[in-house]
Amino acid sequence: MADIDAALARKDHEAAQALGLTALSHPELFTTDGRMSVLRKLVHAALGCGRLQDASLYARQLVRMTKSPLNDDIVLEGIVALAQRRVEAAVRLFKNALDGDPVHPLAALGLLQATQLITPSPSGEMLSQIVPALSWNADTHEGCLQALLGLVVRGALHAVVFPRGGRLEGYAAPRSGAVAELTWNGLTLGRAAYDEAGGVGGDAPVFAFAFAIPSALAGRADFQVTVNGVPAVGSPVPAADTRPPRLVASFVRAPAGAGTAMARWLVHARDLAHPRRPVTLDLADRRGWSKRLVFRPAAKDGGAVPSQDVDMPLSDVRSTFSVTGEPAYWECGTVRSEEACSAPHQDVVRQSPRDRTVDIIVPVYGDAEVTRACLAALRDSLTPHPNRAGQGVPTEVVIIADGPADAAVAKLMDEVATQGWATVL
């Protein structure tokens, strides 16, 4: 399986398909789930090779292996049908996937593309199935955001509003004098007027607007958004969709083999404020390696969020929630390369409202010696001592270095970051 993944990663689709077929010739080596995983890889490999007939065969086998096929597998079969220009079959498959998971991003994008091959203007019934899924994923899927923009540019929607980045954002037709308003209980909370110079969308600019959500009402009230008095598609925005995010993440380290250049982690993230909301996690090190993970709650199984296996370089890797910009705190700030390749299998992060009870924020600018003494005293206070009160209280230390001009302070911040007992921003 690892060889197939490696071939797909380097876009050697011929090799990936050959390896997949070899694997399937030994059914005794795989469980049903394992065989289905190989078939999924074969679909991707065959598409990469341009062998649409093979891809269609693998996709049909995949969907027929269980009585209740996964929505992702139905979408995969729909993608193959779309590539073969079997448009009506693709529409049927994407609609079936959305019936099972109403906010599946690829099902919505596929259905939109297939529908537009039939008619330039999708019907209202079709849009009522597509737009909610696109809006729900606008925060984590750039393709969904661009699709919403395209629907407004082409005139299929007069205006649309969706939660994104802790705000309510939207697009509307670029009409002179157009005004968007955010209202609650008959009160106007925000107003935005169309400015031709601020349009987006290239040759056909649209009226892009955004409203901050009042903190006192966030998660507690439905909001109306209108453009020139007409409700935007997606309005009213349900209270649950405006809850401030409470993002948590965990990283479990797997044993690393001798000589490997990467360390494997089992990564999990979710939004406790709205467990069905997708979460995006950005990983990056200082050498240029980066990876974005998207965690989507399952349509079934109570909205469980699947964990993901990630191979990370043996260097300090920072993790950040892309929506809020806040760090996904790791134990002692960052994962050290020595720990990544030598420590036993264990939980490295366990972040939850119960576990993270104390956050210590230290702003730093000048006076290196005073700062060093302050941080030394803080670190000492966090070191377990006999008969000291407050032992065992989970603590996170975040040092905010506000662009210090003093080189000695900058050097001190590098030392603390290397020591790993605090997160330096």
N, C-alpha and C positions, 0 to 999 in steps of 0.2 A: 504494500500500500504506500509506503514511504517513497519507493522508487517511482510510482505513478504520480504522486504529488510533486516530486522533484521535476519530472519530465514536463508536467503541466506548468510548473512555475517558470521553467526556462522556455516555454512555448514550443517544446518539441512534441507536437501533438501526435506525430507518427509513432514515436517511441511509446508515448503514453497509451495509445490505442493497442499497440502490440503487447505491452505489459499487462493491460487490462484483460485482453483476451486470453493470455496465458494464465492469469489468475483464475478466470472463470472456468478454465479447463480442469481445474482441481477443486471441484465443489466440496470435497471432504475437508478442505482447509478453512471454510468460511461458514459462519452462521448466516441465517437469512438477512440479518442487518448488514453483515459484512458484504454479502453478495450485492445487496442493494446499493451499498456505498461504491462498490466497483462499477456498477452500472451507471451511477451518476457521473463518475469520472469518465467513463466511456462516452457518455453523451457529450460532455465538454470537449473531449479529444476529437470525436468525430466532427463536431461543429467546427473546431479549429482547423481540421483537415479539409473542410468543405464537403464531407461525405454525408449529405443530408439524409440519404436513405438509411445509412447505418445508424445515424443519430436517432431517427424516427423509430427504428427497430428497438434500440436500447431503451428509449423512453417508454415505448409501449410495454416492453417487458417489465420495466420498473413499476409502472402504475398497476399492472396486473398481478404483481407479486403478493399484494395484500388486499383484503376485502375493503379496507378503509385507507386508501392511499393518502400520503401526506400532501398537503397543499403545495409544498415546494416542488414535489414530483409532478403534480398536475401542471404547475406553471412551467416546469422544464419541458414537458410534452407540448405545451402551448407555444413555447419559444421555437421549438423545432418545427411545429406546424406553420408558424409564421414565416420562418426562414424558407420553407418549401412553398410559400404562397398559398397554402391551404387556409385561406382567411376565415371562412365560416367555421372550420374546425377549431382554429385558434380562438375565435370569439367564444365558442362554446366552452372550451377548456378554461380560459381565463375567467369567464363568468362562474363556472363551477368552483374555481379556486376562491373567488371572492365570496361565494356563498358560504364556504367553509371558514374563511378568514376575511372578514369585510375590510380590513385595513392592510392587506398584503400589498407592499409597494410594487413588486414586479408584476403581480397580477393586474393591478390598476394600470401600470404603464403599458403592459402588453395589450390589454383590452382597448386602451385609447389608441395605440398604434394600429391595431387590427381594424378597429371601427373606422378610423380615418382613411384606411385603404378602400373602404366601402363607400363612405360619404364624407365630404370635408367637414360637415357639421354634425357631430353626434347628437342623437336624440336626447330629450330631457330625461327620459328613463335611463338611458345609458350613463348620462352625466351624473345622475343621482347615485349611481353605484361607484363611479370612478372618482369623483371629486372628494368625497369624504376620506377615501384612502390616500389620495395625494396630499390632502391637507394634514392628515394625521402624521405623515412621514416627512413633512416639509423641513422639520428640524434636523433630521438625520440622513436624508437622501436627497442629494442635489438634483437628481433626475426628476423627482416629484416636484420640487420647487420650480424647476424650469418648465415642466409640463403645465403647471398652474399658470405661469406667466404666458405660455403659448396659447392657452385657451382664451385668455383675456385679449391678447394681441389679435387673434383670429376672430374675435367677436362671439365666440361660443358662450362666454360668460360676460355679463356687464361689470361685475365686481365679485371678488372673493376675499374672504378673511380667514386667517388660520393662526393658531398659537405658534410662536417661534422665538426661541431665545429668551423666554420669560416675558415676551411682549405679545401684542396682537398686531400682526402684520397683514398686508393685503395689497391687491392690485385692482385697478379699475380702468375703464376706458378713458383715454386722454381727451376729455372734453374741456373746453375753455370754461372757467368758472366752476369746475367740479369741486365739491367739498365733501370730505368724509368726516363722519362724526361718530364718536364713541359715547353711548348713552347707557344709563342705568336708572331704572325706576323713574323715567321721565326727565332725568337730569343729564345735561351734557357734560361729560367728563373730559372730552378732548375733541379737537377739531383740526383738520389738516386740509389745506387748499392745494389744488393742482398747480404745479410750477413746471412750465415747459422745459426749463433748463435742467430740471431734476428728474426727468423721465428716464426709464430704463427700457431696454428691449431693442436697441439698435435702431433700424430704420423706422420702426413703428413703436415709439416710446409709449409706455403706459404710465398711469398715475399710481406710483408706489407710495403707500402710507404705512405708518406704524404708530401704535399707541402704547405708552407705559400703562401697566395695570396698577391701579391704586392698591397699595399694600393692605389697607384695611378691608378691601373687598375681594382680594385675590383668593380664589377657592371658595368663596362664600356667596357669590352672586352670578347670575347669567348676564352677559353684556350684549347689547345691540350695537351693530355697526351698520351704518347706512351711508350711501353715496348719493348725494342730492335727494335725500329723503327716501330712497329705495333700499331695502335691506340687501346687504351683500350676501352672496351664497356662503353658507357657513354660519350665518347669524340667525338666532342668538347663539353666542358661544357658551356652552355649558360651564357651570361653575367649576366642575371637576377638572376641566381642561386648563384652567388658569391657576391651579394650585402651584405655589412656588416649589421648584424641584427639591427633593431631599435625596441626593445621589449617594450611593454606597458602592463599594467595589471590594473584591477580595482576590488575592493571588495565592495560589497554592503551587509550591515548587515541586517539580518532579525530579527524580534522580538523574543526574547528567552523566553520560558515558565518558570514559577517559578520552581525552584528545578532541572532544567535540568543540566546535567553534561557537555553538549556540547553547542556550539553556532553555528547557521547556517549562512552561507555566500553564496552569489551568486558571483562566481568568473569568471572573463573573462580575457583572454590574447590573444595577437596577435602580429605579426611582421609587422610593418608599412612599412618596406623596401621591403618586399615581402609578400603581404597579403595572398597568398595561401600556404605559408610555414608553416608547423606545429610547434607548440611551446610547450615546456615542462616546467612546473612550479613545483618546489619542495617546500613542506611545512614541517616545523619541529619545535618542541619546545624543551626546555632543558630537558624535562623529558623522552624523547625517542620516543614520538609520531611523526610519519612522514607520508606523503602521496605525491604521484606524480600525477600530473594532466597533461594530454595531450590534447591540443586544436587543432583540425583539421578543417580547413575551409571546409564548405560544398561544394559538387561538383556542386550543383545548388544554386539558390538564391544569385547569385553574389559572391559566396565564403564567405558567412556569417559564423562567428565562433560562435557556440552555447556556451552559458554560462553554468556553472556547479554548482549545489548545493553541498556544502561541509559542513559537520559537523566537527567543530574544537574544541579541548579542551579549557576549560576556563583558559588558560595560555597564556603567550606571545608566539606568533607563528611568525616565520620568514619565508619569502617567497623569493626564489631564482630562477632565470632563469638558468636551468641546462646547457644549451649550452654555455653561456658566463660566468656564475658564478656571475653575477651582481645581487644585491638585487632588488626585485620588491618592490619599496618603498611604504610603508604604511604611512598614515598620522601620523606624530609624531613617525615614526620609527616602532613601534610594536603596536599590538592591546592589550590593557590592559584587563585583565580578568573582572574588574569591569565594563568597558564600554561594553564588549561583552554581558553581561547579563542584563544591565539596560538601555542602550541608545536606543532611538527610531530608527525605520527604516530610514536609511539614506545612502548616498554614503560615503564611508570611503576613497576610493582612486579615484582619477581622474587624471591619468597620461597620458599626451600627449605632443608632442613637444611644443604646444602653452601654455599648463598649466605649464610645468616644464621649466621655463626660466632661473633659476639661481641654480647652484649646488655649494655648498661651501664645499671644501675638507680641513680637518684639520689634518695634521700628528702630532702624539703625541708620545713622547718617555720618556723624563725625566722632572725634575723640577716641582713638583706637584703644588707649589704655583703660579708660573708663568702661568702654564697651566690652573689652576682654574680661575685666573684673566682674561686670554684670553677668555675662554669659557663663563665666566659671561658677559664680554663686548659684545661678539658675540650674546649671547641670548638676552641681553638688546636691541641690535640694531635691532633685529627681532621682538621685541614687539611693537605693534602699539602705536605711540605717536602723539599728535596734531602737525600739521605744519611740520612733518618730510617728506622729499621727499622719493619717492619709495614705498609708502604704497600700499599694495595689490599685490606686485610682488611675485608669488609663489616661494618658496625657499625650497631646501632640504639641510640639513647639514649632512655630513658624516665625522665621526672622525675615522681615521685609527690609531689604537694603535699598534705600531711596536714592540710588545713583550717587554713592559717596565719592567726593572728589579726593579724599585722603587715600593714598595708595596703601597705607598701613591698614585701613579699615577694609579695603577691597581684599587684601591678602588674608586678613582675619576671616572674612566671609568664605574664602576658598578653603581655609583650614577647617571651618565648621562643617562645610558641605562635604569635605573629604571624611571627616570623623563620622558623619552620618547620624548624629543624635538629634538633629533638627533639620527642618526643611528651609532652605534659603531661597527667597524669591527676589 
